[in-house]
Amino acid sequence: MRSRFWLLLTGLLLLASPARSDDLVSGLSTDLIQITSNFTGADIVLFGAIEPSEDSGPARDQDLVIVIRGPDLEMTVRRKERILGVWVNRDQIEFTGLPGYYFLASTRPIDDIAPATTLERFRLGTAYLEATAKVKIDPDEANAFRAAAIRDRKRQRLYWESPTGIEFLSRTLFRARIPVPASVPPGEYRAEVYLFQGGTVASAQSSPLFIDKTGFERQVYNYAYQRSLAYGFASVLMAIGLGWFGSLVFRQR
Amino acid sequence: MELYLPIAELSVNWAMILLIGAAVGFLSGMFGVGGGFLMTPLLVFSGIPPGIAVATQASHITAASLSGALTQFRRRAVDLKMGMLLLGGGIAGSVLGVYIFRLLQELGQIELVVSASYVVLLGSIGGLMLNESIRTIRTARSGDTPPPAKAHQHSWIHGLPLKMRFRRSKLYISVIPPVILGMLVGVLTAVMGVGGGFIMIPAMIYLLRMPTNIVVGTSQFQILFVTAAATVLHAASDQTVDIVLAFLLVVGGVVGVQLGVRVGSQLRGEYLRAGLAVLVVIVALRLLIGLVRTPEDIYSIVAGTP
């Protein structure tokens, strides 16, 4: 939380410092995604415009990067080894700091936009996501496990990098389509837009996005976690009720 | 067709889950088994996390065994005293099982242990059943009478203390073996999500030497309550029971069981047993392949809120 605060602050300072910088406005098609019983994922759109400041002249060497970042999750990564012919989980590392969802769209491949140090500072691109291992381990090992976690999230479409995902509708107007899969973790998300000029951040903007279960789904979830015992009994009663009802119905035929 | 499961936190095709419930129910009605051994692998193949599959499908077995238990109870084919002892052991066993389950989950070995136990248990039981039913079918075809069963024998079981009389089973034995048997099956219910009938029934016949006509009813009575207890315990201790998933499985299962019973009553017993044995062996082989085949990615990830 704290590091993200500093990150935003640096962003703001950078925003203020250059003499001629363009202004950025952006918005999301929705700031709340509700998970209901027929939720199969969602598509949201981020749109925005670059407003050239008066003394900036014609825009040149400009790039945009959009990042949607979900709540941080704890991830346990395990590596299998073959023992007596059977694949068995052996080593494991627990990471904190990796987001549950990460989407990045840009106007060009990000490595062409800015130097690695900048990308690392703003955590732009899955390659620069920071994962902290709970126990101290060999950095090479940690990297292999971290890469495996990111590979897995990409397979599940929870991490997504789209180097051409930003579409310009006019010289200043842009938009990006953000696919959100059904297995997305609920929580507080942030959508960040960065305007790069000559390899440095010229302007940045951030807006919140909430993903939450609602209605029946929310109630079931709360009930299961807050009144676990009653929930267990309710599950059993449902099974017994239906089983009994079924045998009644079929016996009469 | 897609339905979001609030506890599993993913969406599934509800028609497919209904169908799985019905298919397993059909087989369990036809063969007179719980079907848990089929349900866990099927749910895991369709993308449900193993922990949720094991805990949730116990309620499918509860529902499926209810109608069986009711019928047997009406026929007075349940030894209540024996059932209670097995049940006592069973509930203690499932408390222990839920604890083991959680421990294995933290160690990351739950899938391995569940798969390996399935391979060993199903492989050996399926092999034995297949062997026996092939022999029965051969004998029936050649027209010979089967060899007479061994006469009633006294075993080490009869030397144990704390003896009790079981009127309906016509037994006078120690309470220790039923309690231990119940406990063992309770552990299996909590860890593997099976009712355990496939162990309980042979053990009751060959170890406790209960009369065959009482065995099925008593086992169903025990399974009914132990799966119910396992559901409550899983819900309370690790929140892995998804009631929406359970509902779909139970609805499918209730219909499937009834159809299965109807079809099963028209088939000959030895062919039914051979069919079940083939099924059991296939599931065991499929799981064995999963254990020894090189995985696509040797890394696996579990994500959760910190």
Interface residues (C-beta under 8 A of the other chain):
Chain A: I35 T36 S37 N38 F39 T40 G41 P71 D72 L73 E74 M75 T76 V77 R78 R79 K80 E81 R82 G85 V86 W87 V88 N89 Q92 T96 G100 F145 A148 A149 R151 D152 R153 A182 S183 P185 P186 K213 F216 E217 R218 V220 Y221 A224 Y225 S228 L229 Y231 G232 F233 A234 S235 V236 M238 A239 I240 L242 G243 W244 F245 G246 S247 F250
Chain B: E2 L3 Y4 P6 I7 E9 L10 S11 S59 H60 T62 A63 A64 S65 L66 S67 L70 T71 G108 Q109 E111 L112 A116 A228 T231 V232 L233 H234 A235 A236 S237 Q239 V241 I243 V244 A246 F247 V250 V251 V254 V255 V257 Q258 L291 V292 R293 T294 P295 D297 I298 Y299 S300 I301 V302 A303 G304 T305 P306
